[in-house]
Amino acid sequence: MDILLLSNFLKWCCILNVSILFISTLALSLMPDFIYRVHGQIFQLSRQAFNTQIYQFLALYKLLVLVFNLTPYMALWLIQS
């Protein structure tokens, strides 16, 4: 596997993961009551616990995207230039 192939792979991983993060954040911002009703029925969470879990999910997902997608892609991009 050469650097160009790995760089393209990480670029598309980054694009897809940032898109998922953006869509999730947008959905949770625009429809919080609907999403709470759906998940509240399944998991029996209070509203405060739900908000905490959602915030933790978005923060962890963003951190994982930065560490495992964006940072390696930027490193390979710097090596290539």
HELIX and SHEET records of a PDB file:
HELIX    1   1 ILE A    3  LEU A   30  1                                  28    
HELIX    2   2 PRO A   32  PHE A   43  1                                  12    
HELIX    3   3 ARG A   47  VAL A   65  1                                  19    
HELIX    4   4 LEU A   66  LEU A   70  3                                   5    
HELIX    5   5 THR A   71  GLN A   80  1                                  10    
END                                                                             
